[in-house]
Amino acid sequence: MAPLRLGILLAQLSLGLATNVYKSNLAYRSPFPDHPQLAHDINLIQSNHLQRRQSIDATQFDDGHYVTFYGSDFSNSPFVWGGGVNFTHSVASGDPFDTSVLLWTRATPISSSSGVLPDQSVPICLSYKIGTTADLSGKIVNTGEAFTSYDVDWTVKVEATGLHPDTKYFYQFSDCVTKTASPIGSTRTIASANTPAQSVNGGKPLTLAVFSCSQYQAGWFNAYGFAAHNTSADIFIHLGDYIYESLGNGWAHTSKNRQKDTGKGAGDDSRLPTTTESIQDRSESSDCAPKCTMDHGLDDHEVADNSWKAGTADSNDTAIGCSFSPSGACFTDRKLAAVRAYHEWMPIRQVDPQDKLRIWRNFQIGKLLDLTMLDTRQYDRDLTDVYYNTDVNTIAAFANRSLMGAAQEQFDSDTGLYDTVSESKKRGAVWRVLGPNDASRQQIVFTQLNESGAFDLDAWDGYRANRARVLDHLYQNKISNTVILSGDSHANWVSDLAHPNDTTTYNPATGEGAIGVEFAGTAVTSGSAFGSGISPANADVISRTLVDVNADLQWSEGSYRGFFTLSIDSKHLNATYYAMRNVSFANLDGFASAHFVVNAGENKLSRPVAGGTVNAGVLKSQV
């Protein structure tokens, strides 16, 4: 009986090990922790692997293709693909904490010479390791294994733990069977919350590179490559619209001529893999992904255009709204599928197991800054401008309208926005930055932009009472050094933060009376809000009017695609905007278009703004 008992014990041990490996791949989990039914059933997947090996004649298989996990040949053990893998999208990392970071890759099976690929239920096993030497020849700090399969489009996302704060690391994935290795990536952790501001990042300024709106059809992602090769950015932040839902040549993005998309969103499984896999092609000039620690955001186009909590510009849960999608999918179905796919493809974390969709939270990076993430799109946004509902303008100032929803705004919670920024001041953080970091979705322009009497009702201009509540809290509680980061509009804007049209408290010339600043960036590729392909000269005509009419707006630029960086220390924040000259082909041809300084404690842009001169766009002081 001893051999039988040993066989049962080994089978149970093998099953337990395999199940744990599946659990370590976060991509199998539900993106909505309180909706576990959306997770992949790893027990069922596991049983499929065992059943296939046990119920089908073994002579039909080459054991080299379905070798046992860890190389052991237990009769009831799971089998993994042994025919080799391709790391189709290199590697990536994101969402750094002080002692951990998420690592990501995608490994697809290589077919045999006869075209044989694994059954959909057969997994690939990957191992990973992370250390502090560039070639990983030194001490390995953390290692582990994880399964991936067809069920999650061969993606793998793991958390490397036991790391040191504020430290650079290198990591790599490998096929458990063939030992085929991925490229080596680099990543980093952030400083612990109590690290003195002067000591964060080894005493050097912490530099963030900020991006938004990367539409595949609109051009090459040259901004990523330029930032990787020509700046000293420590962390890359994408505010949102990293993936677009549109098919074919996409659709026009202009403030004057917005066309509906095809109705097929990221939730349509015939669309997303093609779009996401194609991103690699558009990034040819950039090897950023393995080199950069990226924090991603989720705005509207990861689901569909101008989305809010109950619909989009082309979809909702009514019979008519569902009919816009060729598959007949309603908005809620599209949204759940899109967010699930996003969690599989991006190195981002889940936040609250009791709150579906929530990604808003706060990161304390030493005493230097708090990165307070807001979700102004998917979480609980009230009705937005979906183009045909022109009556939104009549309710834009209603007191009960919100981009964030009550839970995110509320005062009586240590996770609400107002308590979070108040606590940041109390704990002695120098800067409060609203908008960036993992999966941030505050990429909507905050400052009022009056365009000849018209307003963008999909931005904070459509939720004026919500904006007033944020500003009131900052003013009334004397919360200084607040910086808001924005994107979405496909143009560059830099402003002092003050109540719109209040030139009694706020002086546009000197900046006195402001309570902070806003840096809003253009798109990586998506067409300009001033008109797709508009020339710098023609864009400057529009910018000149905008900076003249809007009291808070100090700089406007609407022609170039690009990004900006923030270099932050305990005394100064330096913002540099970069413009890419041409995104129609792969290149690294760009230039610094403007530079701004904010001195700690002044709550305004340093005067003269941008030193009195810029290389693109128009300053208020120039009109």
BAVOVEX-753110 format. One record per residue (C-alpha): residue number from 1; residue in three letters; x, y, z. Coordinates in steps of 0.5 Angstrom, whole numbers, padded with zeros to 4 digits, always signed. Layout:
<atoms>
- n res X Y Z
- NUM ALA X Y Z;
...
</atoms>
This chain:
<atoms>
- n res X Y Z
- 1 MET +0000 +0000 +0000;
- 2 ALA +0006 +0005 +0001;
- 3 PRO +0007 +0006 -0006;
- 4 LEU +0000 +0008 -0008;
- 5 ARG +0000 +0012 -0002;
- 6 LEU +0006 +0016 -0004;
- 7 GLY +0003 +0016 -0011;
- 8 ILE -0003 +0020 -0008;
- 9 LEU +0001 +0024 -0004;
- 10 LEU +0005 +0026 -0010;
- 11 ALA -0001 +0028 -0014;
- 12 GLN -0004 +0032 -0009;
- 13 LEU +0002 +0036 -0008;
- 14 SER +0003 +0037 -0015;
- 15 LEU -0004 +0039 -0016;
- 16 GLY -0003 +0044 -0010;
- 17 LEU +0003 +0047 -0013;
- 18 ALA +0000 +0048 -0019;
- 19 THR -0006 +0051 -0016;
- 20 ASN -0001 +0056 -0012;
- 21 VAL +0002 +0058 -0019;
- 22 TYR -0004 +0060 -0022;
- 23 LYS -0006 +0064 -0016;
- 24 SER +0001 +0068 -0017;
- 25 ASN -0001 +0070 -0024;
- 26 LEU -0006 +0076 -0022;
- 27 ALA -0009 +0076 -0029;
- 28 TYR -0013 +0070 -0027;
- 29 ARG -0017 +0074 -0022;
- 30 SER -0023 +0078 -0023;
- 31 PRO -0022 +0086 -0024;
- 32 PHE -0028 +0087 -0019;
- 33 PRO -0026 +0084 -0012;
- 34 ASP -0033 +0084 -0010;
- 35 HIS -0035 +0080 -0016;
- 36 PRO -0031 +0074 -0016;
- 37 GLN -0035 +0071 -0021;
- 38 LEU -0031 +0075 -0026;
- 39 ALA -0025 +0071 -0025;
- 40 HIS -0022 +0065 -0028;
- 41 ASP -0024 +0059 -0025;
- 42 ILE -0017 +0056 -0024;
- 43 ASN -0019 +0050 -0021;
- 44 LEU -0023 +0048 -0027;
- 45 ILE -0017 +0050 -0031;
- 46 GLN -0013 +0046 -0027;
- 47 SER -0018 +0040 -0028;
- 48 ASN -0018 +0041 -0035;
- 49 HIS -0010 +0040 -0036;
- 50 LEU -0011 +0034 -0031;
- 51 GLN -0017 +0031 -0035;
- 52 ARG -0013 +0032 -0042;
- 53 ARG -0007 +0028 -0040;
- 54 GLN -0011 +0022 -0036;
- 55 SER -0017 +0021 -0041;
- 56 ILE -0013 +0022 -0048;
- 57 ASP -0008 +0016 -0050;
- 58 ALA -0001 +0019 -0048;
- 59 THR +0001 +0016 -0055;
- 60 GLN -0002 +0022 -0059;
- 61 PHE +0003 +0027 -0055;
- 62 ASP +0010 +0028 -0055;
- 63 ASP +0012 +0029 -0048;
- 64 GLY +0017 +0034 -0050;
- 65 HIS +0011 +0039 -0051;
- 66 TYR +0007 +0037 -0045;
- 67 VAL +0013 +0036 -0040;
- 68 THR +0011 +0036 -0032;
- 69 PHE +0012 +0042 -0028;
- 70 TYR +0019 +0042 -0025;
- 71 GLY +0021 +0036 -0029;
- 72 SER +0018 +0031 -0025;
- 73 ASP +0013 +0026 -0028;
- 74 PHE +0008 +0025 -0023;
- 75 SER +0002 +0021 -0026;
- 76 ASN -0003 +0026 -0024;
- 77 SER +0001 +0032 -0024;
- 78 PRO -0001 +0038 -0029;
- 79 PHE +0003 +0039 -0036;
- 80 VAL +0005 +0045 -0039;
- 81 TRP +0007 +0047 -0046;
- 82 GLY +0014 +0045 -0047;
- 83 GLY +0015 +0047 -0054;
- 84 GLY +0018 +0054 -0053;
- 85 VAL +0015 +0061 -0052;
- 86 ASN +0016 +0068 -0056;
- 87 PHE +0016 +0074 -0051;
- 88 THR +0012 +0078 -0056;
- 89 HIS +0011 +0084 -0052;
- 90 SER +0018 +0084 -0048;
- 91 VAL +0017 +0086 -0041;
- 92 ALA +0014 +0092 -0037;
- 93 SER +0014 +0094 -0030;
- 94 GLY +0009 +0098 -0026;
- 95 ASP +0005 +0101 -0019;
- 96 PRO +0012 +0101 -0015;
- 97 PHE +0011 +0101 -0007;
- 98 ASP +0017 +0102 -0003;
- 99 THR +0018 +0094 -0002;
- 100 SER +0015 +0091 -0008;
- 101 VAL +0013 +0092 -0016;
- 102 LEU +0009 +0089 -0021;
- 103 LEU +0012 +0085 -0027;
- 104 TRP +0009 +0084 -0033;
- 105 THR +0010 +0080 -0040;
- 106 ARG +0007 +0076 -0045;
- 107 ALA +0009 +0069 -0047;
- 108 THR +0006 +0066 -0053;
- 109 PRO +0007 +0059 -0055;
- 110 ILE +0011 +0057 -0061;
- 111 SER +0008 +0052 -0066;
- 112 SER +0012 +0046 -0068;
- 113 SER +0014 +0045 -0075;
- 114 SER +0008 +0042 -0077;
- 115 GLY +0004 +0047 -0074;
- 116 VAL +0002 +0044 -0067;
- 117 LEU +0000 +0049 -0061;
- 118 PRO -0002 +0047 -0055;
- 119 ASP -0010 +0046 -0053;
- 120 GLN -0013 +0052 -0050;
- 121 SER -0013 +0049 -0043;
- 122 VAL -0005 +0047 -0043;
- 123 PRO -0001 +0053 -0040;
- 124 ILE +0006 +0056 -0040;
- 125 CYS +0010 +0056 -0034;
- 126 LEU +0014 +0062 -0033;
- 127 SER +0019 +0064 -0028;
- 128 TYR +0022 +0071 -0026;
- 129 LYS +0028 +0073 -0022;
- 130 ILE +0029 +0080 -0020;
- 131 GLY +0036 +0083 -0017;
- 132 THR +0040 +0089 -0017;
- 133 THR +0046 +0088 -0022;
- 134 ALA +0044 +0090 -0029;
- 135 ASP +0046 +0083 -0032;
- 136 LEU +0043 +0079 -0026;
- 137 SER +0049 +0076 -0024;
- 138 GLY +0049 +0078 -0017;
- 139 LYS +0044 +0076 -0011;
- 140 ILE +0037 +0075 -0013;
- 141 VAL +0033 +0078 -0009;
- 142 ASN +0026 +0075 -0011;
- 143 THR +0024 +0069 -0015;
- 144 GLY +0018 +0065 -0017;
- 145 GLU +0014 +0062 -0022;
- 146 ALA +0007 +0063 -0025;
- 147 PHE +0002 +0060 -0030;
- 148 THR -0001 +0063 -0036;
- 149 SER -0005 +0061 -0042;
- 150 TYR -0010 +0062 -0047;
- 151 ASP -0015 +0064 -0042;
- 152 VAL -0011 +0071 -0040;
- 153 ASP -0008 +0072 -0047;
- 154 TRP -0002 +0069 -0045;
- 155 THR +0000 +0075 -0040;
- 156 VAL +0003 +0074 -0034;
- 157 LYS +0003 +0079 -0028;
- 158 VAL +0007 +0078 -0022;
- 159 GLU +0009 +0082 -0015;
- 160 ALA +0016 +0082 -0014;
- 161 THR +0016 +0083 -0006;
- 162 GLY +0022 +0083 -0001;
- 163 LEU +0025 +0089 -0004;
- 164 HIS +0029 +0095 -0001;
- 165 PRO +0025 +0102 -0002;
- 166 ASP +0028 +0107 -0007;
- 167 THR +0032 +0102 -0010;
- 168 LYS +0033 +0101 -0018;
- 169 TYR +0032 +0093 -0020;
- 170 PHE +0033 +0089 -0026;
- 171 TYR +0029 +0083 -0027;
- 172 GLN +0027 +0078 -0033;
- 173 PHE +0022 +0072 -0034;
- 174 SER +0024 +0065 -0037;
- 175 ASP +0020 +0059 -0040;
- 176 CYS +0020 +0054 -0034;
- 177 VAL +0022 +0048 -0039;
- 178 THR +0026 +0051 -0045;
- 179 LYS +0029 +0056 -0040;
- 180 THR +0028 +0061 -0046;
- 181 ALA +0029 +0068 -0043;
- 182 SER +0026 +0075 -0044;
- 183 PRO +0030 +0081 -0045;
- 184 ILE +0032 +0084 -0038;
- 185 GLY +0028 +0090 -0035;
- 186 SER +0029 +0095 -0030;
- 187 THR +0025 +0098 -0025;
- 188 ARG +0025 +0101 -0018;
- 189 THR +0021 +0102 -0012;
- 190 ILE +0019 +0109 -0009;
- 191 ALA +0021 +0112 -0002;
- 192 SER +0018 +0110 +0005;
- 193 ALA +0013 +0115 +0007;
- 194 ASN +0018 +0117 +0013;
- 195 THR +0024 +0118 +0009;
- 196 PRO +0026 +0126 +0009;
- 197 ALA +0024 +0130 +0003;
- 198 GLN +0032 +0132 +0002;
- 199 SER +0033 +0124 +0002;
- 200 VAL +0028 +0122 -0003;
- 201 ASN +0031 +0119 -0009;
- 202 GLY +0038 +0119 -0006;
- 203 GLY +0038 +0127 -0005;
- 204 LYS +0037 +0128 -0013;
- 205 PRO +0030 +0131 -0016;
- 206 LEU +0025 +0126 -0017;
- 207 THR +0023 +0126 -0024;
- 208 LEU +0016 +0124 -0027;
- 209 ALA +0015 +0123 -0035;
- 210 VAL +0008 +0125 -0036;
- 211 PHE +0004 +0122 -0042;
- 212 SER -0003 +0121 -0045;
- 213 CYS -0008 +0119 -0051;
- 214 SER -0004 +0114 -0055;
- 215 GLN -0008 +0113 -0061;
- 216 TYR -0005 +0107 -0065;
- 217 GLN -0008 +0110 -0072;
- 218 ALA -0006 +0117 -0071;
- 219 GLY +0002 +0116 -0071;
- 220 TRP +0008 +0113 -0068;
- 221 PHE +0009 +0113 -0060;
- 222 ASN +0016 +0117 -0061;
- 223 ALA +0015 +0121 -0055;
- 224 TYR +0016 +0114 -0051;
- 225 GLY +0023 +0113 -0054;
- 226 PHE +0025 +0121 -0053;
- 227 ALA +0023 +0121 -0046;
- 228 ALA +0027 +0114 -0045;
- 229 HIS +0033 +0117 -0049;
- 230 ASN +0033 +0124 -0047;
- 231 THR +0031 +0125 -0040;
- 232 SER +0033 +0123 -0033;
- 233 ALA +0026 +0121 -0032;
- 234 ASP +0025 +0116 -0026;
- 235 ILE +0018 +0114 -0027;
- 236 PHE +0013 +0114 -0033;
- 237 ILE +0006 +0116 -0032;
- 238 HIS +0001 +0115 -0037;
- 239 LEU -0006 +0119 -0035;
- 240 GLY -0010 +0115 -0040;
- 241 ASP -0013 +0113 -0047;
- 242 TYR -0007 +0108 -0047;
- 243 ILE -0011 +0104 -0051;
- 244 TYR -0016 +0106 -0056;
- 245 GLU -0023 +0102 -0058;
- 246 SER -0023 +0105 -0065;
- 247 LEU -0022 +0101 -0071;
- 248 GLY -0019 +0102 -0078;
- 249 ASN -0016 +0109 -0079;
- 250 GLY -0020 +0111 -0072;
- 251 TRP -0024 +0117 -0072;
- 252 ALA -0023 +0125 -0072;
- 253 HIS -0021 +0128 -0065;
- 254 THR -0023 +0136 -0066;
- 255 SER -0027 +0140 -0062;
- 256 LYS -0031 +0142 -0068;
- 257 ASN -0032 +0136 -0071;
- 258 ARG -0032 +0130 -0067;
- 259 GLN -0035 +0123 -0070;
- 260 LYS -0038 +0117 -0067;
- 261 ASP -0033 +0111 -0067;
- 262 THR -0035 +0104 -0069;
- 263 GLY -0039 +0102 -0063;
- 264 LYS -0034 +0097 -0062;
- 265 GLY -0030 +0097 -0055;
- 266 ALA -0024 +0094 -0052;
- 267 GLY -0029 +0089 -0049;
- 268 ASP -0030 +0086 -0056;
- 269 ASP -0026 +0080 -0056;
- 270 SER -0025 +0081 -0064;
- 271 ARG -0022 +0088 -0063;
- 272 LEU -0017 +0089 -0057;
- 273 PRO -0012 +0083 -0058;
- 274 THR -0011 +0087 -0065;
- 275 THR -0010 +0094 -0062;
- 276 THR -0006 +0092 -0056;
- 277 GLU -0001 +0087 -0060;
- 278 SER +0000 +0093 -0065;
- 279 ILE +0002 +0098 -0060;
- 280 GLN +0009 +0094 -0060;
- 281 ASP +0010 +0096 -0068;
- 282 ARG +0008 +0104 -0066;
- 283 SER +0013 +0104 -0061;
- 284 GLU +0019 +0102 -0066;
- 285 SER +0023 +0108 -0064;
- 286 SER +0023 +0106 -0056;
- 287 ASP +0025 +0101 -0052;
- 288 CYS +0022 +0104 -0046;
- 289 ALA +0018 +0099 -0044;
- 290 PRO +0023 +0094 -0041;
- 291 LYS +0027 +0100 -0038;
- 292 CYS +0022 +0105 -0035;
- 293 THR +0017 +0104 -0029;
- 294 MET +0011 +0106 -0032;
- 295 ASP +0004 +0107 -0028;
- 296 HIS -0002 +0107 -0033;
- 297 GLY -0009 +0111 -0033;
- 298 LEU -0015 +0109 -0035;
- 299 ASP -0019 +0114 -0039;
- 300 ASP -0025 +0114 -0043;
- 301 HIS -0022 +0110 -0050;
- 302 GLU -0020 +0104 -0046;
- 303 VAL -0028 +0103 -0046;
- 304 ALA -0031 +0108 -0051;
- 305 ASP -0031 +0115 -0052;
- 306 ASN -0034 +0120 -0047;
- 307 SER -0036 +0114 -0042;
- 308 TRP -0039 +0116 -0036;
- 309 LYS -0042 +0111 -0030;
- 310 ALA -0048 +0109 -0035;
- 311 GLY -0046 +0110 -0042;
- 312 THR -0042 +0113 -0047;
- 313 ALA -0042 +0117 -0053;
- 314 ASP -0045 +0111 -0057;
- 315 SER -0047 +0106 -0052;
- 316 ASN -0051 +0105 -0046;
- 317 ASP -0056 +0099 -0043;
- 318 THR -0062 +0101 -0047;
- 319 ALA -0064 +0097 -0053;
- 320 ILE -0062 +0103 -0058;
- 321 GLY -0056 +0104 -0054;
- 322 CYS -0054 +0096 -0055;
- 323 SER -0055 +0096 -0062;
- 324 PHE -0049 +0101 -0063;
- 325 SER -0045 +0095 -0062;
- 326 PRO -0044 +0090 -0068;
- 327 SER -0044 +0085 -0063;
- 328 GLY -0050 +0087 -0059;
- 329 ALA -0046 +0088 -0053;
- 330 CYS -0049 +0093 -0048;
- 331 PHE -0045 +0099 -0044;
- 332 THR -0044 +0095 -0038;
- 333 ASP -0042 +0089 -0041;
- 334 ARG -0037 +0092 -0045;
- 335 LYS -0034 +0096 -0039;
- 336 LEU -0033 +0090 -0035;
- 337 ALA -0030 +0086 -0041;
- 338 ALA -0025 +0092 -0042;
- 339 VAL -0023 +0093 -0035;
- 340 ARG -0022 +0086 -0035;
- 341 ALA -0017 +0086 -0041;
- 342 TYR -0014 +0092 -0038;
- 343 HIS -0012 +0089 -0032;
- 344 GLU -0009 +0083 -0036;
- 345 TRP -0005 +0087 -0040;
- 346 MET -0003 +0093 -0036;
- 347 PRO +0002 +0092 -0029;
- 348 ILE -0003 +0095 -0025;
- 349 ARG -0006 +0093 -0018;
- 350 GLN -0013 +0092 -0015;
- 351 VAL -0014 +0097 -0009;
- 352 ASP -0020 +0095 -0005;
- 353 PRO -0023 +0088 -0005;
- 354 GLN -0030 +0091 -0003;
- 355 ASP -0030 +0096 -0008;
- 356 LYS -0031 +0094 -0015;
- 357 LEU -0028 +0099 -0020;
- 358 ARG -0024 +0103 -0015;
- 359 ILE -0017 +0105 -0017;
- 360 TRP -0017 +0112 -0013;
- 361 ARG -0012 +0112 -0007;
- 362 ASN -0006 +0116 -0005;
- 363 PHE +0002 +0114 -0005;
- 364 GLN +0006 +0117 +0000;
- 365 ILE +0013 +0118 -0003;
- 366 GLY +0017 +0120 +0003;
- 367 LYS +0016 +0127 +0006;
- 368 LEU +0017 +0130 -0001;
- 369 LEU +0010 +0129 -0004;
- 370 ASP +0004 +0125 -0004;
- 371 LEU +0001 +0122 -0011;
- 372 THR -0007 +0123 -0010;
- 373 MET -0010 +0119 -0015;
- 374 LEU -0017 +0121 -0017;
- 375 ASP -0022 +0117 -0022;
- 376 THR -0025 +0123 -0026;
- 377 ARG -0028 +0118 -0031;
- 378 GLN -0030 +0111 -0030;
- 379 TYR -0032 +0110 -0022;
- 380 ASP -0038 +0115 -0021;
- 381 ARG -0038 +0120 -0026;
- 382 ASP -0045 +0124 -0027;
- 383 LEU -0048 +0125 -0034;
- 384 THR -0043 +0128 -0039;
- 385 ASP -0043 +0131 -0046;
- 386 VAL -0044 +0125 -0051;
- 387 TYR -0045 +0130 -0057;
- 388 TYR -0053 +0129 -0058;
- 389 ASN -0055 +0131 -0051;
- 390 THR -0054 +0139 -0051;
- 391 ASP -0058 +0140 -0045;
- 392 VAL -0052 +0138 -0041;
- 393 ASN -0050 +0145 -0041;
- 394 THR -0056 +0147 -0037;
- 395 ILE -0054 +0143 -0031;
- 396 ALA -0047 +0144 -0031;
- 397 ALA -0047 +0148 -0025;
- 398 PHE -0052 +0144 -0021;
- 399 ALA -0049 +0143 -0014;
- 400 ASN -0050 +0135 -0014;
- 401 ARG -0046 +0134 -0020;
- 402 SER -0040 +0130 -0019;
- 403 LEU -0034 +0127 -0023;
- 404 MET -0032 +0123 -0017;
- 405 GLY -0038 +0121 -0014;
- 406 ALA -0039 +0122 -0006;
- 407 ALA -0035 +0116 -0004;
- 408 GLN -0029 +0119 -0007;
- 409 GLU -0030 +0126 -0005;
- 410 GLN -0033 +0125 +0002;
- 411 PHE -0030 +0128 +0008;
- 412 ASP -0031 +0123 +0013;
- 413 SER -0027 +0118 +0010;
- 414 ASP -0019 +0117 +0011;
- 415 THR -0020 +0115 +0003;
- 416 GLY -0024 +0121 +0001;
- 417 LEU -0020 +0127 -0003;
- 418 TYR -0021 +0132 +0002;
- 419 ASP -0019 +0128 +0008;
- 420 THR -0013 +0125 +0004;
- 421 VAL -0010 +0132 +0002;
- 422 SER -0011 +0135 +0009;
- 423 GLU -0007 +0129 +0012;
- 424 SER -0002 +0130 +0007;
- 425 LYS -0001 +0137 +0010;
- 426 LYS -0001 +0134 +0017;
- 427 ARG +0004 +0129 +0016;
- 428 GLY +0009 +0134 +0013;
- 429 ALA +0009 +0132 +0006;
- 430 VAL +0012 +0138 +0002;
- 431 TRP +0008 +0137 -0005;
- 432 ARG +0001 +0135 -0006;
- 433 VAL +0000 +0132 -0014;
- 434 LEU -0007 +0130 -0016;
- 435 GLY -0007 +0126 -0022;
- 436 PRO -0001 +0121 -0023;
- 437 ASN +0001 +0114 -0021;
- 438 ASP -0002 +0108 -0022;
- 439 ALA -0008 +0107 -0026;
- 440 SER -0010 +0115 -0025;
- 441 ARG -0016 +0117 -0029;
- 442 GLN -0015 +0125 -0027;
- 443 GLN -0013 +0127 -0034;
- 444 ILE -0019 +0131 -0035;
- 445 VAL -0017 +0139 -0035;
- 446 PHE -0019 +0142 -0029;
- 447 THR -0018 +0150 -0031;
- 448 GLN -0024 +0153 -0034;
- 449 LEU -0023 +0154 -0041;
- 450 ASN -0028 +0159 -0044;
- 451 GLU -0027 +0158 -0052;
- 452 SER -0031 +0164 -0055;
- 453 GLY -0037 +0162 -0050;
- 454 ALA -0037 +0155 -0051;
- 455 PHE -0034 +0150 -0046;
- 456 ASP -0032 +0143 -0046;
- 457 LEU -0037 +0140 -0042;
- 458 ASP -0033 +0133 -0042;
- 459 ALA -0028 +0136 -0037;
- 460 TRP -0029 +0140 -0030;
- 461 ASP -0033 +0145 -0034;
- 462 GLY -0038 +0141 -0034;
- 463 TYR -0038 +0139 -0027;
- 464 ARG -0037 +0146 -0024;
- 465 ALA -0040 +0145 -0017;
- 466 ASN -0035 +0139 -0016;
- 467 ARG -0029 +0144 -0018;
- 468 ALA -0031 +0149 -0013;
- 469 ARG -0031 +0144 -0008;
- 470 VAL -0024 +0142 -0009;
- 471 LEU -0022 +0149 -0009;
- 472 ASP -0026 +0151 -0003;
- 473 HIS -0022 +0146 +0001;
- 474 LEU -0015 +0148 -0001;
- 475 TYR -0017 +0155 +0000;
- 476 GLN -0020 +0154 +0007;
- 477 ASN -0015 +0149 +0010;
- 478 LYS -0009 +0153 +0007;
- 479 ILE -0007 +0147 +0003;
- 480 SER -0001 +0149 -0001;
- 481 ASN +0004 +0146 -0006;
- 482 THR -0002 +0143 -0010;
- 483 VAL -0001 +0141 -0017;
- 484 ILE -0006 +0138 -0022;
- 485 LEU -0004 +0134 -0028;
- 486 SER -0008 +0133 -0034;
- 487 GLY -0009 +0130 -0041;
- 488 ASP -0015 +0128 -0045;
- 489 SER -0015 +0135 -0049;
- 490 HIS -0010 +0133 -0054;
- 491 ALA -0007 +0140 -0053;
- 492 ASN -0002 +0144 -0048;
- 493 TRP -0004 +0148 -0042;
- 494 VAL -0001 +0151 -0036;
- 495 SER -0005 +0155 -0031;
- 496 ASP -0005 +0158 -0024;
- 497 LEU -0010 +0155 -0020;
- 498 ALA -0016 +0159 -0017;
- 499 HIS -0023 +0160 -0018;
- 500 PRO -0025 +0161 -0025;
- 501 ASN -0026 +0169 -0027;
- 502 ASP -0024 +0171 -0020;
- 503 THR -0020 +0177 -0021;
- 504 THR -0021 +0180 -0014;
- 505 THR -0017 +0174 -0010;
- 506 TYR -0013 +0172 -0016;
- 507 ASN -0008 +0177 -0020;
- 508 PRO -0007 +0174 -0027;
- 509 ALA +0000 +0178 -0028;
- 510 THR +0003 +0176 -0021;
- 511 GLY +0000 +0170 -0019;
- 512 GLU -0002 +0172 -0012;
- 513 GLY -0008 +0169 -0009;
- 514 ALA -0007 +0162 -0013;
- 515 ILE -0008 +0156 -0009;
- 516 GLY -0003 +0152 -0014;
- 517 VAL -0002 +0150 -0021;
- 518 GLU -0004 +0146 -0026;
- 519 PHE +0000 +0142 -0032;
- 520 ALA -0004 +0139 -0037;
- 521 GLY -0001 +0136 -0043;
- 522 THR -0002 +0134 -0050;
- 523 ALA -0003 +0127 -0053;
- 524 VAL +0003 +0122 -0055;
- 525 THR -0001 +0122 -0062;
- 526 SER -0008 +0123 -0062;
- 527 GLY -0010 +0129 -0066;
- 528 SER -0010 +0136 -0063;
- 529 ALA -0016 +0139 -0060;
- 530 PHE -0015 +0145 -0065;
- 531 GLY -0016 +0141 -0071;
- 532 SER -0012 +0135 -0073;
- 533 GLY -0005 +0137 -0076;
- 534 ILE -0006 +0144 -0075;
- 535 SER +0000 +0148 -0076;
- 536 PRO +0004 +0152 -0070;
- 537 ALA +0002 +0158 -0073;
- 538 ASN -0005 +0157 -0074;
- 539 ALA -0005 +0154 -0067;
- 540 ASP -0002 +0160 -0064;
- 541 VAL -0008 +0164 -0067;
- 542 ILE -0013 +0160 -0063;
- 543 SER -0008 +0160 -0057;
- 544 ARG -0007 +0167 -0057;
- 545 THR -0015 +0168 -0056;
- 546 LEU -0015 +0163 -0050;
- 547 VAL -0010 +0166 -0046;
- 548 ASP -0013 +0173 -0047;
- 549 VAL -0020 +0171 -0045;
- 550 ASN -0018 +0166 -0039;
- 551 ALA -0015 +0169 -0033;
- 552 ASP -0012 +0163 -0030;
- 553 LEU -0009 +0160 -0036;
- 554 GLN -0002 +0162 -0037;
- 555 TRP +0001 +0158 -0043;
- 556 SER -0003 +0155 -0049;
- 557 GLU +0000 +0150 -0055;
- 558 GLY -0004 +0146 -0059;
- 559 SER +0000 +0144 -0065;
- 560 TYR +0005 +0139 -0063;
- 561 ARG +0005 +0132 -0060;
- 562 GLY +0009 +0130 -0054;
- 563 PHE +0009 +0130 -0047;
- 564 PHE +0012 +0133 -0040;
- 565 THR +0017 +0132 -0034;
- 566 LEU +0016 +0134 -0027;
- 567 SER +0023 +0134 -0023;
- 568 ILE +0021 +0135 -0016;
- 569 ASP +0025 +0137 -0010;
- 570 SER +0024 +0140 -0003;
- 571 LYS +0025 +0147 -0005;
- 572 HIS +0023 +0147 -0013;
- 573 LEU +0018 +0144 -0018;
- 574 ASN +0021 +0144 -0025;
- 575 ALA +0016 +0142 -0031;
- 576 THR +0019 +0142 -0038;
- 577 TYR +0015 +0141 -0044;
- 578 TYR +0017 +0137 -0050;
- 579 ALA +0015 +0137 -0057;
- 580 MET +0016 +0132 -0062;
- 581 ARG +0017 +0135 -0069;
- 582 ASN +0014 +0129 -0073;
- 583 VAL +0010 +0123 -0071;
- 584 SER +0008 +0120 -0078;
- 585 PHE +0015 +0115 -0078;
- 586 ALA +0019 +0113 -0072;
- 587 ASN +0024 +0118 -0070;
- 588 LEU +0027 +0121 -0064;
- 589 ASP +0027 +0128 -0067;
- 590 GLY +0024 +0133 -0061;
- 591 PHE +0025 +0139 -0057;
- 592 ALA +0024 +0143 -0051;
- 593 SER +0018 +0147 -0052;
- 594 ALA +0017 +0151 -0045;
- 595 HIS +0020 +0151 -0038;
- 596 PHE +0016 +0153 -0032;
- 597 VAL +0018 +0153 -0025;
- 598 VAL +0014 +0153 -0018;
- 599 ASN +0017 +0155 -0012;
- 600 ALA +0015 +0151 -0005;
- 601 GLY +0010 +0155 -0001;
- 602 GLU +0009 +0160 -0007;
- 603 ASN +0002 +0156 -0010;
- 604 LYS +0003 +0159 -0017;
- 605 LEU +0008 +0159 -0023;
- 606 SER +0014 +0163 -0022;
- 607 ARG +0014 +0170 -0025;
- 608 PRO +0016 +0171 -0031;
- 609 VAL +0012 +0165 -0033;
- 610 ALA +0017 +0161 -0037;
- 611 GLY +0022 +0166 -0036;
- 612 GLY +0018 +0170 -0041;
- 613 THR +0020 +0166 -0047;
- 614 VAL +0018 +0159 -0050;
- 615 ASN +0019 +0155 -0056;
- 616 ALA +0012 +0154 -0058;
- 617 GLY +0005 +0156 -0056;
- 618 VAL +0003 +0163 -0053;
- 619 LEU +0004 +0166 -0046;
- 620 LYS -0001 +0170 -0043;
- 621 SER +0005 +0176 -0042;
- 622 GLN +0006 +0176 -0050;
- 623 VAL -0001 +0178 -0051;
</atoms>
